[in-house]
Amino acid sequence: SPPSPLQHCTCQDDCSSSNCLCGQLSIRCWYDKDGRLLQEFNKIEPPLIFECNQACTCWRNCKNRVVQSGIKVRLQLYRTAKMGWGVRALQTIPQGTFICEYVGELISDAEADVREDDSYLFDLDNK
């Protein structure tokens, strides 16, 4: 098969070595053995986190595969009386735990006007 266009490691374990290419692309692996961000992770100016991917030869349960494993905590979507939809935790969540991905699309005001009314829109940094 042709080589993968993705950067990837050739680890044969759980990527605990400092030689792991994916960890090096992130400066280091920022997760502990439980998949939580390390205490020294800079939350003010967070570094890029490059996780292992399908092209990597490491174990599928290596410590550098957190986001792709999906939601592991119990969450509830609910409608508030005045503020629309919200999400809340149904359990205590330890600091540094991955919660979930929140993705969207940046569009212009003009494009927002063209979209259907059922779109969920909000301003990002008052822009």
DAFEN-V652069 format. One record per residue. N is the residue number from 1. RES is the residue in three letters. PHI is phi as a letter, one per 40 degrees, with the letter a starting at -180 (NA if undefined). PSI is psi in whole degrees, -180 to 180 (* if undefined). D_LAST is the distance of its C-alpha to the last C-alpha in whole Angstrom. Layout:
n->{N | N}
res->{RES | RES}
phi->{PHI | PHI}
psi->{PSI | PSI}
d_last->{D_LAST | D_LAST}
This chain:
n->{1 | 2 | 3 | 4 | 5 | 6 | 7 | 8 | 9 | 10 | 11 | 12 | 13 | 14 | 15 | 16 | 17 | 18 | 19 | 20 | 21 | 22 | 23 | 24 | 25 | 26 | 27 | 28 | 29 | 30 | 31 | 32 | 33 | 34 | 35 | 36 | 37 | 38 | 39 | 40 | 41 | 42 | 43 | 44 | 45 | 46 | 47 | 48 | 49 | 50 | 51 | 52 | 53 | 54 | 55 | 56 | 57 | 58 | 59 | 60 | 61 | 62 | 63 | 64 | 65 | 66 | 67 | 68 | 69 | 70 | 71 | 72 | 73 | 74 | 75 | 76 | 77 | 78 | 79 | 80 | 81 | 82 | 83 | 84 | 85 | 86 | 87 | 88 | 89 | 90 | 91 | 92 | 93 | 94 | 95 | 96 | 97 | 98 | 99 | 100 | 101 | 102 | 103 | 104 | 105 | 106 | 107 | 108 | 109 | 110 | 111 | 112 | 113 | 114 | 115 | 116 | 117 | 118 | 119 | 120 | 121 | 122 | 123 | 124 | 125 | 126 | 127}
res->{SER | PRO | PRO | SER | PRO | LEU | GLN | HIS | CYS | THR | CYS | GLN | ASP | ASP | CYS | SER | SER | SER | ASN | CYS | LEU | CYS | GLY | GLN | LEU | SER | ILE | ARG | CYS | TRP | TYR | ASP | LYS | ASP | GLY | ARG | LEU | LEU | GLN | GLU | PHE | ASN | LYS | ILE | GLU | PRO | PRO | LEU | ILE | PHE | GLU | CYS | ASN | GLN | ALA | CYS | THR | CYS | TRP | ARG | ASN | CYS | LYS | ASN | ARG | VAL | VAL | GLN | SER | GLY | ILE | LYS | VAL | ARG | LEU | GLN | LEU | TYR | ARG | THR | ALA | LYS | MET | GLY | TRP | GLY | VAL | ARG | ALA | LEU | GLN | THR | ILE | PRO | GLN | GLY | THR | PHE | ILE | CYS | GLU | TYR | VAL | GLY | GLU | LEU | ILE | SER | ASP | ALA | GLU | ALA | ASP | VAL | ARG | GLU | ASP | ASP | SER | TYR | LEU | PHE | ASP | LEU | ASP | ASN | LYS}
phi->{NA | c | c | c | c | c | c | a | c | b | c | b | a | c | g | c | c | c | c | c | c | c | c | c | c | c | g | a | c | c | b | c | c | c | g | c | c | c | d | c | c | c | c | c | b | c | c | c | b | b | c | c | a | c | c | c | c | c | c | c | b | c | c | b | b | b | d | c | c | g | c | b | b | c | b | b | c | a | c | c | c | b | b | g | c | a | b | b | c | b | a | c | b | c | d | g | c | c | c | a | c | b | b | a | b | c | b | c | c | c | c | c | c | c | c | c | c | c | c | c | b | a | c | b | f | f | b}
psi->{151 | 155 | 148 | 139 | -13 | 141 | 142 | 159 | 164 | 25 | 151 | 20 | -145 | 20 | 35 | -7 | 149 | -6 | -5 | 121 | -41 | -43 | -40 | -36 | -23 | 12 | -43 | 171 | 124 | 5 | 147 | -175 | -19 | 6 | 17 | 150 | 140 | 153 | -36 | 3 | 130 | 103 | -20 | -48 | 77 | 141 | 165 | 136 | 119 | 108 | 156 | 157 | -173 | -19 | -14 | 152 | 5 | 175 | 144 | -20 | 27 | 159 | -5 | 30 | 78 | -59 | -42 | -13 | -10 | -169 | 130 | -3 | 154 | 121 | 158 | 128 | 137 | 157 | 127 | 165 | -37 | -14 | 12 | -147 | 149 | 172 | 141 | 156 | 141 | 15 | 164 | 133 | 118 | 147 | 138 | -3 | 137 | 130 | -68 | 166 | 143 | 107 | 157 | -161 | 133 | 122 | 161 | 166 | -39 | -43 | -37 | -37 | -30 | -30 | 161 | 159 | -17 | 5 | 146 | 113 | 145 | 157 | 142 | 115 | 39 | 29 | *}
d_last->{46 | 44 | 42 | 38 | 35 | 34 | 34 | 37 | 39 | 43 | 43 | 46 | 45 | 42 | 41 | 42 | 43 | 41 | 42 | 40 | 37 | 34 | 35 | 35 | 32 | 30 | 32 | 34 | 34 | 32 | 33 | 36 | 39 | 38 | 34 | 32 | 30 | 33 | 33 | 32 | 29 | 26 | 23 | 21 | 21 | 22 | 24 | 24 | 27 | 29 | 31 | 34 | 34 | 37 | 38 | 39 | 43 | 42 | 43 | 40 | 40 | 39 | 37 | 35 | 34 | 32 | 28 | 30 | 33 | 30 | 30 | 33 | 32 | 33 | 29 | 29 | 26 | 27 | 26 | 25 | 26 | 23 | 20 | 21 | 22 | 22 | 24 | 27 | 29 | 33 | 34 | 34 | 32 | 33 | 31 | 29 | 30 | 28 | 26 | 25 | 22 | 19 | 18 | 15 | 14 | 11 | 11 | 9 | 9 | 13 | 14 | 13 | 15 | 18 | 18 | 21 | 20 | 21 | 18 | 16 | 12 | 10 | 6 | 6 | 5 | 4 | 0}
